[in-house]
Amino acid sequence: MNPQLSPYPTTIFFEVTNHCNLRCLRCAMHGKDAVMRRPLGHMPKSVWKAAIREIGEWPTPVSVLTHGAGEPLLHPEILDILGFCKSFANIQVGFLTNGMLLTADISKALIDMGIDWIAMSIDGIDPVWHKKLRYPSDLRRITDNLENFLRIRQLRKNIPKVLLNMVMHPEIIDQGPKFVKLWIDRVETVMLAHCRIPPSSKRWPDTPSPRQACILPYQQMVIAQDGRLLMCCEDFDCQHSPGRFPEQKLLDIWQGSFLNKIRRYHQSGKWDAIPLCRDCDSWADGLDPVIEEDKVQGIKKTVRVSQTIYEKI
């Protein structure tokens, strides 16, 4: 694998906030063994508006994910942020939420403005285990919110797409097949993600050898809520920042010396020289997945190192 640098990032993690209303057991940002020590805050309008405007002026399609180390629906201006993204033809926008704050009014607003997708983290089908793993989450409340969202979007030609993600914690790994069966006929995508346990591990099970260059420095940009850029989505505490917006233009940071040095290390197989990369398996998600189709069930299964993705054919 020899990643090619895109003149512009294709995917941008746009962390509107790193506040969260949950304390998930194995979360590297807010869990009991969290490694994130950077200040908490909401991205100010002076940052988000200028950043989106710059991205919207790029002559290429960009996927903007308005989540990071927190719950996006906690940002008081989240609807304005999403709406501003939708005002630019080259931006596709969506976000990952824990679903606790997805009220009927918020659901209707999201659907009416035409966001492209929404993803929800739901760990299993058992309310007791769900609360233990995603404290103080309420599975029944989240399910009700999701059901209501699906009812509203049914009147809007099933837009946006809905994706569900379950982390396969050791305690609930047996619930995976039941979770897929419960939701696969009602949403576009169901994902079963392998469980990693930070901070001691950034490893995936069954990562193949030999190691190859990581695609993230070539495709992905991560903007923290305070305008600092992170080296990649694995830089939880912003310890390796290549620059800061709006003091620098996003594109200047993308094409700058810091990230180019990281790319050279990966191209030459010297990833061990980068502390963040040394024990990280995220590179493996750039490998070609294994794709299986069950025409009887009408399901396509895409197997990656980090997760298995189920979609209706």
N, C-alpha and C positions, 0 to 999 in steps of 0.2 A: 504494500500500500504506500503510495507516494502522494500525499495530499497536495492539492493545488490551492494557492492563495486566491481567494475571491477579492476583487478590488473593494468590495463592500461586504460587511458581515451579512450572512443570510438569515441568522437568527439572533435576536436580541432579548436577553433577560432584562426586563425593565422593572427593577425592584421598587415599587411605589411605596412600600413600607417594610420595615423589618420587625414591626410589632406583631404579636400573635396572641390570639385568645385561647390557644391550647398549649399544653405542655406534654407533647407526645413523648413516649418513653425513650425512644431511640433517635430523637431528632438532634442533629448536630448543632442546631441553632438555639433551641429552647428546651431540650430534654435534660434529664438529670446529669448527663455527662457532656453537656454542651461545650463546644469549643469557641463559640462566637462571643467575643468580648467588645466588639465595636459598639458605639452608641446607638440607641434605638431612636427612630424618628420616622416621620412621613416625608416623602419627597416634596419639597416646596414647589409651588406653581412656577416660580422663576426658572427652576431646573426642568421640570417635566414638559412644560410648554415649549421651551427653546430646544430641548432634545428631540421631541417629536417633530417639531418643525424642520430641524436639520435632516432627520431620517426621511421625512416626507418629501424632501427635495432631491433625494438620491434617485438616479435613473434606473432603479432596479427593484424588484419585489423584495420585501423584507417581512419576516414574521416577528412580531413583537409580542412577547409574553410578559404581561404586567404582574409578574409574581417573582418572588425571590425567597428571602429568609423570613417572610411573614405572611399574614392573611390579607390579601388585597382589599377585601371588602371593609377592612378597618379604616382605610384611607377616606377621609371625608369628601374628597373630590374624585373618587374613583369613576363615577359616571361621566364627569367632565373629561377625565383623562382618556377613557375609552372612546368617548364621542369625538374627541379631537383626533385620535388615531384614525377613526373611521372617515374623517374628512379628507384623508390623503389616499389616493387610489392605489398607491404602491404598498400600503401597509395592510397586512393581515393580522388581526389582533384577537387574543383570547387570554385566558388565565386559569390557573389552578387554585381551587378553593377547598376549604374543609367543609363547606356547606352549612355551617351553623348560622350564618348571617344571611343566607339566601332567602330573604322574605319574598312574599308575593309581589310587592311593589318593586323590589330590586329585580326580580325575575322578569317582570313585564318590561321594565326599562331596558334591560340587557337585550331582550328579544326584539323590542321595537327599534333599538338603534342598530341592530344587525351585526353584533359581534360575530366573528367567524366560528368560534368554538368556545366551549367551557369544559373544564375538567374538574372532577371532584375526587378527593381522597376519601375512600371508605374502606376501612380495614376489616373485611369479613362480614359475616351475617349474624354474629352473636352480640347482642347489646352489652352484655357484661364484659366480654373480652375487649370489645371496641372501646369502652370507657377506660379500661385499664391501660390500653395501649395508646389512646388518644385523649387523655384526661384534660378537661372534664366533658368530653364530647358526648353527645346524646344521639345514638344511632336512629332512634325512632323519629326524632326531630329532623335529622338530616334526610332520612328517607321520605318523610312528609314533604320537605322542601324540594327534593328532587322530583317526587311524583307531581307536585304542583307545577314545577318548571316544565316538565314534559307535557303536561296538559295544556299549558299556555302556548308552548311552541308548536303543538299539533295544529293550532289555528293559523300558524305562520309558515306552513310548508316545511316543518321540521328543521328550521334554521334558528339558532346555530347548532352545529354538531355537538354532541355530548359524549365525553369520554370519562370513563371511571377507572380509577387506579387503586388496586389493593396491594399493600406491601405484605409479602409472605413471611411474616414474623414466625419464628419457630412454634409459638404457642397456637397459631391459627392456620398453619400451612395446610391442614386437611380441609379447610373451608374454601380453598381456592376453586375447585371444580364447581362447588355449589354456588359460589359467587358469580362465576361466569354464566352458569345456567340460569340464575335469577335475572340477570340483566341483559344478556346478549341479544334478546329479541326486542329490546326497548330502547337501546342506545346504539350509537355507531361503533364504539370501540370499548372493549374491556381489557384492561392491562393487569397482569400479575407480575409485580416487580420483586426481584430477589431482595432479601433483607441484608443490609450492611449495618454494622454496629460501630459507629464513630465513638470516640475519636481514634480508636486503635486500629481501625480497618477501613481502607477504601478499596477493598478487594471484592471482586465478584466470584462466586463459585464457578468452577469449570472454565476459567479464563485460559484460552489456548496459548501455545508458544509457537514461534518466538514472538517477542514483543515487537510492535511496530510504532511508527509515528502516530501521534494523536491528532484527530481531525479538529478538535475544539479550537486551537489557536488559529485555524484557517477559516472557520465558519462562524464562530460564536463570539458575541460581545455581551458582557455583563455590566450593567450600570447599577450601582448601589443607590440607596435612597438619599445619600448626601452628595451625590454627583461623582464620587470616586468610581473608577472602573476597577473591576476585579480581573485577575488574570484569566479566570474561567469560572464555571459554576461550582468547581470544587474548592475554590478559594473562599471558604466560609467566612473567615475573619478579615478579609481584605488585607492579607499580609504581603501580597505581591501586586500592588496596584501599578498599572502602566500609565496612569494619568488621571486627570480630574476635569470634569465638565461643570460649568461652561468656560473655565479658564482656558481650556484647550478644546478645539473642535473634535467631535467624535471621530471623524475620518482621519484627522491628523494623528490621534492616538492609535487608531487601527493600523495605520501605515508607519507608525513610529518605531524608534530603535529598540524599545523594550520588547515589544511583541515580536519584532523581527528576530531578535536574539533568541527568544524562546523557540521560534519556528526553526531556526538554524540548528539549535540543540536537537530538536526532534528529527530533523532531516538527516542529521549525522549520527543518530542513535545515542546521543549523549544526554538522554532524559534524566539519568541519575544525577546530573549536575544541578538539577532543579529540585529543591526539597519537596515542593508540592507534588511533583510528578513521580518522584522516586518509587512510592508505594501505592500508586493509584492505577486502577484498572479501567478508567473511563475510556482510554484509547480503544479498547476492544469493541466498543459499540459502533466503531466505524467499519468493522468487518462486515462482509456480506452476511445477511441473516439466512436462516433456514426457513423456507416457506412451505407449508403444507396446506392442502385444501381437502376438506371433507365435504364432498358434493352431496352426500346423503343428508348431513346436518346443515349444509349450506353455510359453513364457517371456514374462514381462512385463518390459519394460525401462523404468526411470524415469530420465530424464536431468535432473540438476540441474547447476548451475554448477560445483559442487565435485567431483561424482562421477556415475558411472552405476551404477545398482543393478539387478541381475538377480534375478528370483524366478520360481519355477515357478508356473504358473497352477493 
